[in-house]
Amino acid sequence: VTEKAKTTVKVYNLLGSVVAVLYDGIAEAEKDYKLRFNAAELPSGIYFAVIRAGNNQTSRKLMLLK
């Protein structure tokens, strides 16, 4: 049985505003997913990608240079 969980992947700016939603749906554990992030409209700077799956959450710092 494969576990499934409500999953979101969002990108936030330093002010805490959501600038992109990369995924919002049900995801299966142990399955690989590829997401594309088009940052063409965003200025250079620091962003955070936040991944929430069920009761788990992790974040990664992103640096965008143009």
C-alpha positions in Angstrom: 0.0 0.0 0.0 1.4 3.4 -1.0 0.9 6.3 1.4 -0.7 9.4 -0.1 -0.7 12.8 1.5 -2.0 16.3 0.7 1.1 18.0 -0.5 2.0 21.6 -1.4 5.2 23.1 -2.7 5.2 26.9 -2.5 7.9 29.6 -3.0 7.9 32.6 -0.7 9.8 35.9 -0.8 11.5 37.4 2.2 8.3 39.2 3.2 6.5 35.9 3.5 4.3 36.4 0.4 3.7 33.4 -1.8 5.3 34.1 -5.2 4.6 30.7 -6.8 2.7 27.5 -6.2 4.6 24.7 -7.8 2.4 21.8 -6.6 -0.9 21.5 -4.7 -2.5 18.1 -4.7 -2.2 14.5 -3.5 1.3 13.0 -3.7 2.4 9.4 -3.3 5.3 8.5 -1.0 8.4 7.0 -2.7 7.4 8.4 -6.1 9.7 10.9 -7.9 8.2 14.2 -9.0 9.7 16.9 -11.2 8.6 20.5 -10.8 9.5 23.4 -13.0 9.9 26.9 -11.5 9.7 29.8 -14.0 11.2 32.7 -12.2 11.4 35.0 -15.2 9.1 37.6 -13.6 10.8 37.6 -10.3 13.7 39.9 -9.3 17.0 38.6 -8.1 17.0 37.8 -4.4 16.5 35.2 -1.7 13.4 33.0 -1.7 12.2 30.0 0.3 10.7 26.8 -1.1 8.4 25.2 1.5 7.2 21.6 1.0 4.3 20.4 3.2 3.2 16.8 3.0 0.7 15.6 5.5 2.1 16.6 8.9 5.6 17.1 7.6 7.2 20.3 6.5 10.7 21.2 5.1 12.1 24.4 3.6 15.0 25.2 1.4 16.6 28.6 0.8 16.9 29.7 -2.9 19.1 32.4 -4.3 17.9 33.8 -7.6 20.5 35.6 -9.7 19.8 37.3 -13.0 
